[in-house]
Amino acid sequence: MVKTQAAGTLDMSNSQGQTVLMYAAMHGLGSVVEMLLDAGTKAEVKDEGGMTALALVKLGHMLLLFGSKAARQRHFPTSRRAAGSWGC
C-alpha cells in the first residue's frame, strides 16, 4: 500500500474536471486504479458532467455494448486529448 502526503494532488483534475482515477478507470487500468485508491485518492469526486470514476466506467461499458463509435467519442473525447493532458 502506498500512502503519501501528496494524496490530495491525486485528486487534481484536467480542464473537464476528470481526475487521474477517472482516466485510469475509463481506460481499464485496474492496477493503477487500485494503487490510486490505496494512496487515498477520492472515488467520490465528480467531473464537470457530474460523473464519478465508477459512473464513467459504467457509461463506457454501456457505450461499448450498445453505442456507436461516434457516441463513444462524444462521451469520451478521450484517448489522444485526455492522454496528453495526463502526460501519457
Backbone hydrogen bonds, N-H to C=O, Kabsch-Sander energy under -0.5 kcal/mol:
donor,donor_aa,acceptor,acceptor_aa,energy
3,K,1,M,-0.6
4,T,39,A,-0.6
7,A,4,T,-1.0
8,G,5,Q,-0.5
9,T,6,A,-1.6
10,L,6,A,-0.6
10,L,7,A,-1.3
11,D,8,G,-1.3
12,M,9,T,-1.3
14,N,18,Q,-2.1
17,G,14,N,-2.0
20,V,10,L,-0.7
20,V,12,M,-0.6
23,Y,19,T,-2.3
24,A,20,V,-2.8
25,A,21,L,-2.7
26,M,22,M,-2.9
27,H,23,Y,-1.5
28,G,25,A,-1.5
29,L,24,A,-2.8
30,G,28,G,-1.5
32,V,29,L,-0.6
33,V,29,L,-2.5
34,E,30,G,-2.6
35,M,31,S,-2.1
36,L,32,V,-2.8
37,L,33,V,-2.5
38,D,34,E,-2.5
39,A,35,M,-1.8
40,G,37,L,-1.2
41,T,36,L,-2.3
43,A,41,T,-0.6
45,V,42,K,-0.9
47,D,51,M,-2.3
48,E,16,Q,-2.1
50,G,47,D,-2.3
53,A,43,A,-0.7
56,L,52,T,-2.3
57,V,53,A,-2.1
58,K,54,L,-2.5
59,L,55,A,-2.6
60,G,56,L,-2.6
61,H,57,V,-2.4
62,M,58,K,-2.2
63,L,59,L,-2.7
64,L,60,G,-2.4
65,L,61,H,-2.1
66,F,62,M,-3.0
67,G,62,M,-0.6
67,G,63,L,-2.1
72,R,68,S,-2.2
73,Q,69,K,-2.4
74,R,70,A,-1.9
75,H,71,A,-2.2
76,F,72,R,-2.9
78,T,76,F,-3.8
81,R,78,T,-1.0
82,A,78,T,-2.2
83,A,79,S,-2.1
84,G,80,R,-2.0
85,S,81,R,-1.8
86,W,82,A,-1.0
86,W,83,A,-0.8
87,G,84,G,-1.0
88,C,83,A,-2.7
